[in-house]
Amino acid sequence: MAEMKTAATLKTIEELKQELGVSDVVFEGVKAANGWKSGRQVEEDAFKEACAAFLKAPVDGRVTDEEAKG
């Protein structure tokens, strides 16, 4: 049976930004790239993955072959 996400595992993206020391610029970029609004609640691992993906993405926004196949 699928495990449900409990309130204890979810934190707001603002809390995670503070806890993980994410800069304002990266935080705003991650929010924009994922369509997240202020107050969104996610798991810490999902937030870390979103930050890592944002930091690895091309600056000019181009889609690479690897991304297009995904």
ABEGO torsion letter per residue (X at the ends): XBBBBBAAABBBAAAAAAAAGBBAAAAAAAAAAAGBBBGBBBBAAAAAAAAAAAAABBAAGBBBAAAAAX
